[in-house]
Amino acid sequence: MQTPPILTDRPALLRNRSRATEFFLHNEALAEVQERLIEVNRTFTSPAVVTGFPALWSGIGTPVADDDLLALTPGAHDLVIHALCLHWASDPVGQLVQCRHALRSDGLFLALMFGGQTLHELRACLAEAEAEVTGGLSPRVLPMGEIRDLGGLLQRAGLALPVADSFTKTVRYRDALHLMRDLRLMGEANALSARLRRPTRRGVLLRAAEIYQAQYADDEGRIPATFEIICLTGWAPDASQPKPLKPGSAAQRLADVLNAAEMPLPSDPAKG
């Protein structure tokens, strides 16, 4: 089996997190989790939360560091939450599989992660500025999954009844430099293994800020920053869960349910 490439410089990520002081996105995610758990209408007795910020999530469940090997005991939990850190995993599917094995039968898995639309404005402006100023591009942003692909990861991990949905939060900033500063305060500065090991040239940052302002600023001169948060839900398989009907086993025709007339398909002239 191939070893996944190491995307994240783990010591750099931990340094970035140790300096973090801004957690509004985690607070949004925490509120979303609480609301979804209310809708499930079940009492969970042994929840665990995979997180890079244990103090923020300790009220929901037992915090577990988002290391490559998760400190989760197989079959020990009826709820496992992966809280806004899956984008830093070198092996996201491996993380989901470990969470699946930590669940009891009919246990719930819930992950919140950044989606592919996150910071699309900043990413485009930085790429354009760097190409213009230096003639090249350097790794700055982790690959982030699209919602249409992420539901399949739940199935690959062995989770039943998979659901993927998303919500978007748009935050407005004075300028791009203010946004970049806020990302550092969130602990989300560049920690890619392949990143440049020297500070980005100031000319690149200033040019990116100019492009951002020109392309995205509103009437008040403020710029939007998009954060897409994808929610993945799945259950550890259990015999009590609903099963899809076998093909041809329907007891009623769809046309009858819809009160619609059935129309025969046109014949294929090539087949006579």
C-alpha positions in Angstrom: 0.0 0.0 0.0 1.4 3.4 -1.0 2.3 5.8 1.8 0.4 9.2 1.4 2.7 12.1 0.7 3.5 14.3 3.7 1.6 17.5 3.0 1.9 19.2 6.4 4.9 20.4 8.3 3.6 19.3 11.7 6.0 21.2 13.9 5.2 24.4 11.9 1.4 23.7 12.2 1.7 23.3 16.0 3.8 26.5 16.2 1.1 28.4 14.3 -1.7 27.0 16.5 0.2 27.9 19.7 0.0 31.6 18.7 -3.6 31.5 17.7 -6.0 34.0 19.4 -8.9 34.3 16.9 -11.4 31.5 16.9 -14.6 32.8 15.4 -14.8 30.1 12.8 -14.4 27.4 15.4 -17.2 29.1 17.4 -19.4 28.9 14.2 -18.5 25.3 13.8 -19.2 24.5 17.4 -22.7 26.1 17.2 -23.4 24.1 14.0 -22.4 20.9 15.7 -24.6 21.6 18.7 -27.6 22.4 16.5 -27.1 19.2 14.5 -26.8 17.1 17.6 -30.1 18.5 18.9 -31.8 17.4 15.6 -30.4 13.9 16.0 -32.4 13.6 19.3 -30.1 11.1 20.9 -28.1 11.2 24.1 -24.5 10.5 23.5 -22.6 9.1 26.5 -19.0 8.8 25.2 -18.3 11.5 22.6 -14.8 12.3 21.3 -13.6 15.3 19.3 -10.6 15.3 17.0 -9.3 18.9 17.1 -6.2 21.1 17.0 -7.7 23.3 19.7 -8.8 21.1 22.6 -9.8 23.9 25.0 -12.4 25.1 22.5 -14.1 21.7 22.1 -13.7 20.1 25.5 -17.4 20.9 26.4 -18.6 18.6 23.5 -16.5 15.6 24.1 -13.0 14.2 25.0 -10.5 16.1 22.9 -8.2 14.0 20.7 -5.2 15.6 18.9 -5.4 15.4 15.1 -2.1 13.4 14.8 -1.6 11.0 11.9 -2.4 8.2 14.3 -5.4 9.3 16.3 -5.5 8.3 20.0 -8.9 6.7 19.7 -9.8 3.3 21.2 -11.7 1.0 18.8 -15.4 0.7 19.6 -15.2 3.1 22.5 -17.3 6.0 21.4 -20.9 6.6 20.3 -20.0 9.9 18.7 -16.8 11.1 17.0 -16.5 14.7 15.7 -13.7 15.8 13.5 -13.5 19.6 14.1 -12.1 21.8 11.4 -8.7 20.2 11.1 -9.2 17.5 8.4 -7.7 19.9 5.8 -4.3 19.5 7.5 -4.3 15.7 7.3 -1.9 14.1 4.8 -4.3 11.1 4.7 -7.9 12.3 5.1 -9.4 8.9 4.3 -7.1 7.3 6.9 -8.5 9.8 9.5 -12.0 8.9 8.6 -11.3 5.2 8.8 -9.7 5.6 12.3 -12.8 7.5 13.4 -15.1 4.8 12.0 -13.2 2.1 14.0 -13.5 4.2 17.1 -17.3 4.1 16.9 -19.7 1.6 18.4 -22.3 0.0 16.3 -24.8 2.7 15.1 -22.5 5.5 16.4 -22.4 8.9 14.7 -19.5 10.5 12.9 -19.7 14.2 12.2 -16.9 16.1 10.5 -16.7 19.8 9.7 -14.0 20.9 7.3 -13.1 23.7 5.0 -14.3 23.2 1.4 -12.9 24.1 -2.0 -14.4 27.6 -2.1 -12.6 28.7 1.0 -10.5 31.8 0.5 -10.9 31.5 -3.3 -10.5 35.3 -3.6 -7.2 35.4 -1.7 -5.8 32.4 -3.5 -6.5 33.8 -6.9 -5.0 37.2 -6.0 -1.9 35.8 -4.5 -1.3 33.5 -7.5 -1.7 36.4 -9.9 0.5 38.7 -7.9 3.3 36.1 -7.4 3.3 35.2 -11.1 3.5 38.9 -12.0 6.2 39.9 -9.5 8.4 36.8 -9.4 7.5 34.9 -12.6 6.6 31.7 -10.6 4.2 30.2 -8.1 5.0 28.6 -4.7 2.8 26.3 -2.6 0.5 28.3 -0.3 -2.8 26.5 0.1 -3.7 23.0 1.0 -5.8 21.0 -1.5 -9.4 21.3 -0.3 -12.1 18.9 -1.3 -15.3 19.7 -3.2 -18.6 18.6 -1.7 -19.5 16.4 -4.6 -16.4 14.2 -3.9 -16.4 14.2 -0.1 -19.5 12.1 0.4 -17.7 9.2 -1.3 -14.9 9.4 1.3 -17.4 8.5 4.0 -18.4 5.3 2.0 -14.7 4.5 1.5 -14.2 4.7 5.2 -17.1 2.2 5.8 -19.7 4.6 7.1 -23.3 4.1 6.4 -26.0 6.6 5.5 -23.5 9.2 4.3 -24.5 12.8 3.9 -22.5 15.9 2.8 -23.7 19.4 2.9 -22.2 22.9 3.4 -22.7 26.4 4.5 -20.7 29.5 3.6 -19.6 32.4 5.9 -18.4 35.6 4.2 -16.3 37.9 6.4 -15.4 41.5 5.3 -12.0 43.0 5.9 -10.4 46.4 5.6 -7.9 45.0 3.1 -6.0 41.8 2.1 -3.2 42.5 4.6 -5.8 42.6 7.4 -7.2 39.3 6.2 -3.7 37.6 6.1 -3.1 38.9 9.6 -6.3 37.3 10.8 -5.4 34.0 9.2 -2.2 34.0 11.3 -4.3 34.7 14.4 -6.5 31.7 13.6 -3.5 29.4 13.4 -4.1 28.9 9.7 -0.9 30.3 8.3 1.0 28.3 5.7 2.3 25.1 7.2 2.8 23.1 4.0 5.9 20.9 3.8 6.6 22.2 0.3 6.2 25.9 1.2 8.9 28.5 0.7 11.2 28.5 3.7 11.7 32.3 3.5 9.2 35.1 4.0 7.1 36.1 1.0 8.4 39.2 -0.7 6.6 42.3 0.4 6.1 43.3 -3.2 4.0 40.1 -3.8 1.8 40.8 -0.7 1.2 44.5 -1.7 0.4 43.6 -5.3 -2.0 40.9 -4.1 -3.7 43.4 -1.9 -4.1 45.8 -4.9 -5.6 43.1 -7.1 -7.9 42.0 -4.3 -9.1 45.6 -3.8 -9.6 46.2 -7.5 -11.5 43.0 -8.1 -13.6 42.4 -5.0 -14.0 45.6 -2.9 -17.5 46.7 -2.1 -18.8 50.3 -2.2 -17.3 50.9 1.3 -13.9 49.6 0.2 -14.1 46.5 2.2 -13.2 43.1 0.7 -15.0 39.7 1.2 -13.3 36.5 2.3 -15.3 33.3 1.7 -15.1 30.4 4.1 -16.9 27.3 2.9 -17.5 24.7 5.7 -18.5 21.2 4.6 -20.4 19.0 7.0 -19.9 15.2 6.6 -22.2 12.8 8.5 -22.2 9.1 8.6 -23.0 6.2 10.9 -21.2 3.1 12.0 -23.2 0.2 10.3 -25.9 -1.5 12.3 -28.6 -4.0 11.4 -31.3 -1.6 12.7 -30.5 1.1 10.1 -32.8 1.5 7.0 -31.7 -0.4 3.9 -32.3 0.6 0.3 -34.9 -1.5 -1.5 -33.8 -4.0 -4.1 -34.4 -3.0 -7.7 -37.9 -4.1 -8.8 -39.2 -4.4 -5.3 -41.4 -1.2 -5.3 -45.0 -1.8 -4.3 -46.3 1.2 -6.2 -45.5 2.8 -9.5 -43.9 6.3 -9.5 -46.4 7.6 -12.0 -49.2 6.7 -9.5 -47.5 8.4 -6.6 -47.0 11.6 -8.7 -50.5 11.3 -10.3 -48.9 11.6 -13.7 -49.6 9.9 -17.0 -46.9 7.6 -18.3 -45.6 8.3 -21.7 -43.9 5.6 -23.8 -40.3 6.3 -24.8 -39.9 7.1 -28.6 -38.7 4.1 -30.5 -35.2 4.2 -32.0 -35.4 4.4 -35.8 -32.1 2.6 -36.1 -33.6 -0.4 -34.5 -36.7 -0.4 -36.7 
